[in-house]
Amino acid sequence: MRPLRIVVAKAGLDGHDRGAKVIARALRDAGMEVIYTGLFQTPEQIVQTAIQEDADGIGLSILSGAHMTLFPLVLEQLKAQGAQDVVFFGGGTIPPDDAVALKKMGVRAIFTPGAPLQEIVDFVKAECGKERSLLSN
């Protein structure tokens, strides 16, 4: 079985990608294939990358404050492309109330600055692995 494939993305005009690169490296070091999209991606580009790369998950990092706009747009694109099986999680400077609202919309998890890397790795392994096994049955 191939390793889990995870797209790590930065959306919108947010030019701060240090955290996304740290997450990408942690996932890679845990044995996953990571596709880092780079800065200034649109929700459409992120979802298209996930589909083209046959990704199991998308991790979206936002520090610009646009999370309540950009996260729902990624969810809409996943639905429009019939790719709701891609596990969508994110992180950044997201207030707790917004994190609750995003989870209700369908974002699987929100990780804020300072979240232990092992917690993120464990989440991705569990959720993306579970989703993949559901699809193969």
PyMOL commands that set and color helices and strands:
alter all, ss='L'
color gray80, all
select helices_A, chain A and resi 18-29+43-52+67-80+96-105+117-136
alter helices_A, ss='H'
color red, helices_A
select strands_A, chain A and resi 5-10+33-36+57-62+87-92+109-111
alter strands_A, ss='S'
color yellow, strands_A
deselect
rebuild
show_as cartoon
